[in-house]
Amino acid sequence: MTELIVTLEDSASATIIRKAISLLKGVKKVVAVNRIPLSKEQTEQLDRVQELATLKKNWDGEGALPISKAVIKNAKSIITKSNDNVLSMWTFFPEVNGTILLQKNDNSACISIGKKSFTAINGDEVKAQQPFSAKEVVSIIS
Amino acid sequence: MVSDKEYCARLLRKIWIKNGVIAASAFNLRPNIHETYISLLREEHLSYNKDLKSITKDDPIIVASLLTGNVRTKQIYDNIKLDIKEVDNNRLRSHCGLFIFVDGKQVVGGEPFITRSGEPVDVFVLQVKLALAKMASSNINTIQRK
């Protein structure tokens, strides 16, 4: 099955376009998805994570690994689930083993985001390695 | 012997600084070579500038300065001690190392606190790295190559 995704800037024409596409030969189903637009902070943080995704092997000149795709996906899911006030207090940094560090700007907390798990320190609160959950991480940073 | 009053510099990659925040990940014991200390350069050593320019092509060069006495007296957990000591290096005369000890035993990159590919950093290591980043955050220096 092949999917065709059409993005509309203006929803006013959505009904007509949807009807027109459904009349095309071979079209089985037309699904409309309403997406909430990203905020400025979310966009900036996603750009930062995308910057980390472009780091090549040996990006630190000392054998660092590129950031894992699974880690990038995890970081992005944290961003899309967080609000601007929270996100603006945190910064994403690369780790040499291909993971990402989400560090609070006042240095009071940080989260290490792995492929399948994460660790966290938030003041005196410590979370040893546990399965990755964007929802859980968002609750820690909020 | 590195005196308590000496400042030691950690070379920072640009990606490790954002909005005035220094990444805790800038302070690494590299797991792939089982590194035994975090590399620093003694800022008051005669060969400091020459050494700094020889280890990076960056321009400007960005470093974070750590006061040795502050590192040695930093309280993280009762069983963790940090120290800065000279290391033998014929090429880099100002080279010194930041050593981490837990219960008197020296921590080595990659063991026993696993930081394998894609695995999150151990919380103990995170505490040390974050403490160092916090200490360094007020002392970021930019040095022009010329």
Contacts between the chains, C-beta under 8 A, distances in Angstrom:
chain1	res1	chain2	res2	distance
A	48	B	18	7.4
A	51	B	15	7.8
A	52	B	15	7.6
A	55	B	15	7.1
A	59	B	13	7.7
A	59	B	15	7.2
A	60	B	13	5.7
A	61	B	13	7.8
A	61	B	56	7.4
A	62	B	30	6.2
A	63	B	30	6.8
A	63	B	32	5.4
A	63	B	33	7.4
A	65	B	117	5.7
A	68	B	117	7.4
A	68	B	118	4.8
A	70	B	118	7.0
A	71	B	118	6.6
A	91	B	18	4.9
A	91	B	19	6.5
A	91	B	21	5.1
A	91	B	23	7.7
A	93	B	15	7.3
A	93	B	16	6.3
A	93	B	18	7.2
A	93	B	23	3.6
A	93	B	24	7.4
A	93	B	25	5.0
A	94	B	15	6.0
A	94	B	23	7.7
A	94	B	25	6.5
A	95	B	25	4.6
A	95	B	28	7.9
A	95	B	115	7.6
A	95	B	121	6.4
A	96	B	25	7.0
A	96	B	28	5.5
A	96	B	30	6.3
A	96	B	31	7.7
A	97	B	31	6.1
A	97	B	115	4.9
A	97	B	116	6.6
A	97	B	117	5.5
A	97	B	118	7.0
A	97	B	119	6.9
A	97	B	121	7.8
A	98	B	117	5.2
A	98	B	118	5.3
A	99	B	118	6.3
A	99	B	119	7.0
A	99	B	120	6.0
A	99	B	121	6.9
A	101	B	23	6.3
A	101	B	24	6.0
A	101	B	25	4.8
A	101	B	121	7.3
A	103	B	21	6.5
A	103	B	23	6.4
A	103	B	24	5.7
A	103	B	130	7.4
A	103	B	133	7.5
A	105	B	19	6.7
A	105	B	21	5.1
A	107	B	21	7.4
A	107	B	24	7.7
A	107	B	130	6.0
A	107	B	133	5.8
A	107	B	134	4.0
A	107	B	137	6.3
A	109	B	130	8.0
A	110	B	24	5.7
A	110	B	126	5.9
A	110	B	130	5.5
A	112	B	120	3.8
A	112	B	121	4.1
A	112	B	126	6.0
A	113	B	120	6.6
A	114	B	118	5.6
A	114	B	119	5.1
A	114	B	120	3.8
A	115	B	118	3.9
A	115	B	119	7.6
A	116	B	118	7.7
A	117	B	119	7.2
A	117	B	120	5.5
A	118	B	120	5.1
A	119	B	120	4.3
A	119	B	121	6.2
A	119	B	122	6.6
A	119	B	123	5.0
A	119	B	126	6.4
A	120	B	123	7.4
A	120	B	126	8.0
A	121	B	123	5.7
A	121	B	126	5.2
A	121	B	127	5.9
A	121	B	130	6.8
A	126	B	123	5.0
A	126	B	127	7.9
A	127	B	123	7.1
A	128	B	123	5.7
A	129	B	119	7.8
A	129	B	120	5.9
A	129	B	122	7.6
A	129	B	123	8.0
